[in-house]
């Protein structure tokens, strides 16, 4: 079954997010320990989270 245009757009967004995460990982070594902690807390509180989106995709 071929994918809809919307599904393809969503997959492209996932690729964009993966690129962003690679950029974040590349910058982690440049941060001081207190900055790492702060960014980690900020990331963990971000909503919606990846888990929220994953759950929405698998629950229907």
N, C-alpha and C positions, 0 to 999 in steps of 0.2 A: 504494500500500500504506500503510495507516494506521500511525502510530508506536505502539509499545508504551508503556505507562506508564513503564517504566524509561528508555526513550530520552527521553521528555518530561522526566522528573526530571533526567536528565543535562544536557539542554539548559538547564534552569532553573539548574543549578549553574554552567554556563558563563556564563550571564547574571550570576550572583552574582560570579563571578571577574572579569568585565569591569568590574563596578561597583567592586570592590575596586581593580583596577588604575587606574581613573579617579581614585579617591581618593588612591592613591599618587602619581600624576602631579601632582595638585593640590598635594600637600605637598612635592614635590621642591624648589621654589624657596625653601622655608623652611629648608632644611638647609644647614649649612656644608659646604664642599668635603670635609673629612675624614669628615663624617657620610654624605655621598652615597657616597663610596668604600666605607665600611663596609657600608651598606645594599646597595649594588650587589654586593659580594662575598657577602653573606648570601643575597641573592636568587639569585645564580648557583649557589650550592651547595645550594639547596633541592631536596629530592627527595621525591616524584618531580617532575620538571620538566614543563613544558608539552610539551616535545619528546618526552618518554617517553610521555606519554598520547597525543599525536598519533600516534606510531609504533604504539602498541597498537591504536589505532582503524583505522589504514590497513593494518596487516599481516595482518588476518584476513579 
